[in-house]
Amino acid sequence: FDVLSVVISVAKRYDIDVHAWVNPYRISTSELTATGWDKDYTDSIMYLPSGVYFNPADTKVQKLIPSGVQELLENYDLKGIHIDDYFYPEDIGEADSTLYKAYKKSGGKKDLASWRRENVNSLVSAIYLKVKSFGEDKIFSVSPAGNIDKSYNQLYADVYSWCKGGYCDMILPQIYFGFENSALPF
């Protein structure tokens, strides 16, 4: 039973466009046991208190996610792809330190925060290019956290660069707060 095919079929009858929603890095909110699919990605997975994530710095991950987007676009008549705000987890700590040390050892000049933002930017750009390879009419959108400072400094989501072009077609910030929120009023 292919749920997405059914959704697309019914949506077409009502002239509704369907976009696939992808969480790029978050695998689970709780620890997983080896299921077989992840055996090729053992070194690419981070187990953190907040959940299980693909490591944004890992080159295998940088290829896996756009290939998943390609699979969706090849097999389904989607209007676009949308990614959620799960970029670097807030509790990342030093989970990516081995890859950062390797980057620095190979001559990398960026500080940790800039390097992390570049990892996310590379993925966002790769997904954008993959989506556009299926037609300029395909849409790629991103939902960063509604707090742009938090997105930039804690999740390493460089919304500023994305808005300049070449990264996505639209930004749909996640605004889970109202007019009376003292920290971030709408």
C-alpha positions as CSV (number, residue, x, y, z in Angstrom):
1,F,0.0,0.0,0.0
2,D,1.6,3.2,-1.2
3,V,0.1,6.0,0.9
4,L,1.9,8.8,-1.0
5,S,0.5,7.5,-4.4
6,V,-3.0,7.6,-3.0
7,V,-2.6,11.1,-1.6
8,I,-1.3,12.4,-4.9
9,S,-4.0,10.6,-6.9
10,V,-6.8,12.1,-4.7
11,A,-5.1,15.6,-4.6
12,K,-5.0,15.7,-8.4
13,R,-8.8,15.2,-8.5
14,Y,-9.1,18.4,-6.5
15,D,-6.3,20.3,-8.3
16,I,-4.1,20.3,-5.1
17,D,-0.3,20.2,-5.4
18,V,1.6,17.9,-3.1
19,H,5.0,18.6,-1.7
20,A,7.0,15.9,0.1
21,W,8.1,17.0,3.6
22,V,11.6,15.7,4.6
23,N,13.4,16.0,7.9
24,P,17.0,16.0,6.6
25,Y,19.0,14.9,9.6
26,R,16.7,13.7,12.4
27,I,16.3,9.9,12.3
28,S,14.4,9.3,15.5
29,T,13.6,11.0,18.9
30,S,14.8,7.9,20.7
31,E,17.7,5.5,20.3
32,L,17.3,2.9,17.7
33,T,18.7,-0.6,17.5
34,A,20.4,-1.7,14.3
35,T,17.8,-2.4,11.7
36,G,19.9,-3.2,8.7
37,W,19.3,-0.1,6.7
38,D,21.8,1.9,8.8
39,K,24.8,-0.6,8.6
40,D,26.4,1.5,5.8
41,Y,26.0,4.7,7.9
42,T,27.2,3.6,11.3
43,D,29.9,6.3,11.4
44,S,27.4,8.9,10.0
45,I,24.9,8.7,12.9
46,M,25.0,10.7,16.1
47,Y,23.3,9.4,19.2
48,L,22.4,12.4,21.3
49,P,20.1,13.0,24.3
50,S,17.5,14.6,22.0
51,G,17.5,11.7,19.5
52,V,19.3,10.0,16.7
53,Y,20.6,12.2,13.9
54,F,22.7,12.0,10.7
55,N,25.9,13.9,11.1
56,P,25.6,17.0,8.8
57,A,29.3,17.0,8.3
58,D,29.5,13.5,6.9
59,T,30.0,13.2,3.1
60,K,27.9,10.1,2.9
61,V,25.0,12.0,4.5
62,Q,25.6,14.9,2.1
63,K,25.0,12.4,-0.8
64,L,22.3,10.3,0.9
65,I,19.7,13.0,1.5
66,P,19.7,14.5,-2.0
67,S,19.5,11.0,-3.4
68,G,16.4,10.4,-1.3
69,V,15.0,13.6,-2.8
70,Q,15.8,12.3,-6.2
71,E,14.0,9.0,-5.5
72,L,10.9,10.9,-4.4
73,L,10.9,13.1,-7.5
74,E,11.5,10.2,-9.8
75,N,8.8,8.0,-8.4
76,Y,6.0,10.5,-7.5
77,D,4.4,13.5,-9.3
78,L,5.3,16.0,-6.6
79,K,5.1,19.8,-7.0
80,G,8.1,20.2,-4.6
81,I,10.2,19.2,-1.7
82,H,10.1,20.8,1.7
83,I,12.6,20.4,4.5
84,D,12.0,21.0,8.2
85,D,14.1,22.8,10.8
86,Y,16.1,19.8,12.0
87,F,19.5,21.0,11.2
88,Y,22.3,20.7,13.8
89,P,20.6,19.5,17.0
90,E,20.9,22.0,19.9
91,D,22.7,19.3,22.0
92,I,25.3,18.6,19.3
93,G,28.2,19.2,21.8
94,E,31.3,17.6,20.3
95,A,29.5,14.9,18.3
96,D,31.0,16.1,15.1
97,S,34.5,16.9,16.5
98,T,36.3,14.1,14.7
99,L,35.2,15.4,11.3
100,Y,35.9,19.0,12.3
101,K,39.4,18.0,13.4
102,A,40.0,16.3,10.1
103,Y,38.7,19.4,8.3
104,K,41.2,21.6,10.2
105,K,44.0,19.1,9.7
106,S,43.4,19.2,5.9
107,G,43.9,23.0,6.0
108,G,40.3,24.1,6.7
109,K,40.2,27.7,8.0
110,K,36.7,28.1,9.2
111,D,35.8,28.3,12.9
112,L,33.4,25.6,14.2
113,A,30.2,27.6,13.8
114,S,31.0,28.7,10.2
115,W,32.0,25.2,9.3
116,R,28.7,23.8,10.6
117,R,26.7,26.5,8.7
118,E,28.6,25.6,5.6
119,N,27.8,21.9,6.0
120,V,24.1,22.8,6.2
121,N,24.4,25.3,3.3
122,S,26.0,22.6,1.2
123,L,23.1,20.2,1.8
124,V,20.4,22.9,1.3
125,S,22.1,23.9,-2.0
126,A,22.4,20.3,-3.2
127,I,18.7,19.6,-2.5
128,Y,17.8,22.8,-4.4
129,L,19.9,21.8,-7.4
130,K,18.4,18.3,-7.3
131,V,14.9,19.6,-7.2
132,K,15.5,22.0,-10.0
133,S,17.0,19.2,-12.1
134,F,13.5,17.9,-12.3
135,G,12.2,21.2,-13.7
136,E,12.2,24.9,-12.9
137,D,8.5,24.5,-11.9
138,K,9.4,22.3,-9.0
139,I,9.6,24.1,-5.7
140,F,12.1,23.7,-2.9
141,S,11.1,25.2,0.5
142,V,12.6,25.3,3.9
143,S,11.1,25.8,7.4
144,P,13.8,27.2,9.7
145,A,13.0,28.0,13.3
146,G,11.1,31.2,13.6
147,N,13.9,32.7,15.8
148,I,16.5,33.7,13.1
149,D,19.2,34.2,15.7
150,K,18.6,30.7,17.1
151,S,18.6,29.2,13.6
152,Y,21.9,30.9,12.8
153,N,23.8,30.4,16.0
154,Q,22.4,27.1,17.5
155,L,21.0,25.1,14.6
156,Y,23.6,26.5,12.1
157,A,20.9,27.3,9.6
158,D,22.1,30.3,7.5
159,V,18.8,31.7,6.5
160,Y,20.5,35.0,5.6
161,S,22.4,33.3,2.8
162,W,19.4,31.2,1.7
163,C,17.3,34.4,1.2
164,K,19.9,35.8,-1.2
165,G,19.1,33.1,-3.8
166,G,20.3,29.8,-5.1
167,Y,19.3,27.8,-2.0
168,C,15.6,27.6,-2.0
169,D,12.4,29.0,-3.5
170,M,10.8,30.0,-0.3
171,I,11.3,30.2,3.4
172,L,8.4,29.2,5.7
173,P,9.6,30.0,9.2
174,Q,8.1,27.9,12.0
175,I,6.4,30.5,14.2
176,Y,4.9,28.7,17.2
177,F,4.5,31.9,19.2
178,G,1.8,34.6,19.2
179,F,1.5,38.3,19.6
180,E,1.9,38.2,23.4
181,N,5.1,36.2,23.6
182,S,7.5,38.3,25.6
183,A,10.6,36.9,24.0
184,L,9.6,36.7,20.4
185,P,6.2,38.5,19.8
186,F,4.8,37.8,16.3
